Amino acid sequence: MADGLEEPDEFEVQQGDLALLLTGADHEQADWEKAAAAVLRKAGRLGVDDDDSLVWQTLARTTLDGLEVTPLGTASLVDGLGGPVRPTAPGGRDVRVLLGGAGAATLNAEALADLKGGATSLWVCGDRRPDGAALDLAQILEGVLLDLAPVVLDVPDAHLAAAEALIELLGDTTASPGTNLGMPSTAPADVLIAAAALARDRGVLGIVVDATTTHDQGGSDVQELAWSMWSAARVLRVLTGSGLGVAEAAGLMEFRYAATAEQFLTIAKLRSARTLWRRMQVLSDAEPVPQRQHAVTSRPMLSKYDPHVNQVRATVAAFAASVGGAEAVTVAPFDSPLGRPDALGRRLARNVGAILGAESHLGQVADPTGGAYAVEMLTQQLASAAWDLFGGLESGQSIEDLIAQTVRDRDREVATRRRPITGLSEFSHLEESLLQRSGAADDIRRYGAAFEALRDDPPTQKVFLATLGPVAAHTARAGFATNLLAAGGLGVDTAGPTDGCDALLAAYAGQPVVCLAGADAAYAEWGADAAAALRRAGAQRILVAGPAADWADDSCAVGTDAIA
């Protein structure tokens, strides 16, 4: 599932037929193929004479990394596969909230409210103040019990100063496990070494391998994994070069990954990351140190339009992150694309983790998808592809070029709505009023950026939806065209039931763009006449919902580049 909330297609709405056939222990793979093929034939996705076994390639989908995701897990998928590195404890127990984008007093108030409301750790982000002074950690963390609540720093413009300030604040206090000085793995070698020394002296973590930077640029899951290994390898080389052992250096690191609403890819990615990290240490002749993971729900997957849908996306992503075994999970507030999240946005974000733990008991079971054939296969596919790409990065391959191609591929899928974004490219609400938030909005490039740009500057006139025939005959294509046009900010004036050109012209009010919507039989019978009559009445551009027609200027159908 691309967005986690897509409109069901004809196959998906009939999956109950298959579920009934799959219950019980006496069915074979051929039974599933036969049942699935029958549904696909009803939907027109398999021919009458096509072999039932074609359901595998018909239902399989390919990820942005070119990995084929099978529609059904079978034992044969895992024949010969090695076991992944499983999490040592259930994931999602640490509900980590982000603090940033405001003054120290505001951040302190938010930190205390978040901790009181169920958060268990703080991720403090920021740069130097406008006057050049370092971030005022003392004020931000005033009243925070540092022996109970881990603090993770992310201060790009003052790495060591912030780390030293946190050490000073700790004083004689034993820092809560998970506390991290937050030195980025991309920092200069001397800074990494200094941060490692501070962390070792105080018994805290010191370095973050933040692979969300690759994700936020538009990178794929494999690219995110490969970059994390490449960056971690650099840290190991720097720190072992300064005299630390591999295990000592590895024990100072935490990895940060993005979690998306593509839940099985997220689960498999986190499982793959642990496998890759262990392999790197084994090849370094070291006793492997378990990978500590911090998962952050994806910022690019959000939308500023119909933003409450973001809460659903984030919930799916947080669920996947917990199932995948991430120790700490941060949920991006639903309103972050609109400005600085308000108290409600922060509360809903932190409550996702609390509710998943309290009601779904995600913190009770480690690796709940372990042994599931499809997940095990996807885990190994991601790990293998990422390890190969890691080797390429080590040899000088450009991650930027790869990300740029992924962005182009994803943009094409979004534009053709093969990767739908609910509330934006699908089921747009043209009458909505955007929520108002203070402060700067998250400036990340979101997956739906092109659709957002169209919605930001909508045309003033509507499209005339020239519906041919009675409602029952034109409703499917009329609904499709209305939904597609709305994704670009275009409303429609609908003719309603008609029985000929005179009825269409009676409803027509001079709109320059017209879209004909009807059944194939109506198109054949009077589509050309309707188009000609509307042109004589003033229509400047005529579209047809469905296959292209020589009497129309363009068509809109499944797979149409909606942006174009």
Secondary structure as UniProt FT lines:
FT   TURN            10..11
FT   HELIX           12..14
FT   HELIX           15..22
FT   HELIX           29..42
FT   TURN            43..44
FT   TURN            48..49
FT   HELIX           52..54
FT   HELIX           55..59
FT   STRAND          61..62
FT   TURN            64..65
FT   STRAND          68..69
FT   HELIX           75..78
FT   TURN            79..80
FT   STRAND          94..99
FT   HELIX           104..116
FT   TURN            117..118
FT   STRAND          121..125
FT   TURN            130..131
FT   HELIX           137..140
FT   TURN            141..143
FT   TURN            146..148
FT   STRAND          151..154
FT   TURN            156..157
FT   HELIX           159..170
FT   TURN            171..172
FT   TURN            177..178
FT   STRAND          180..184
FT   TURN            185..186
FT   HELIX           189..202
FT   STRAND          205..210
FT   HELIX           212..216
FT   TURN            217..218
FT   HELIX           221..241
FT   TURN            242..243
FT   HELIX           246..250
FT   TURN            251..252
FT   STRAND          253..259
FT   HELIX           263..283
FT   TURN            284..285
FT   STRAND          293..297
FT   TURN            300..301
FT   TURN            307..308
FT   HELIX           309..324
FT   STRAND          328..330
FT   TURN            334..335
FT   HELIX           336..338
FT   HELIX           343..360
FT   HELIX           362..364
FT   TURN            368..371
FT   HELIX           373..394
FT   TURN            395..396
FT   HELIX           399..415
FT   TURN            416..417
FT   TURN            423..425
FT   TURN            430..431
FT   TURN            447..448
FT   HELIX           449..456
FT   STRAND          463..467
FT   HELIX           471..487
FT   TURN            488..489
FT   STRAND          492..494
FT   HELIX           501..507
FT   STRAND          513..517
FT   HELIX           520..522
FT   HELIX           523..527
FT   HELIX           528..536
FT   TURN            537..538
FT   STRAND          541..545
FT   TURN            550..551
FT   STRAND          554..556
FT   TURN            558..559
//
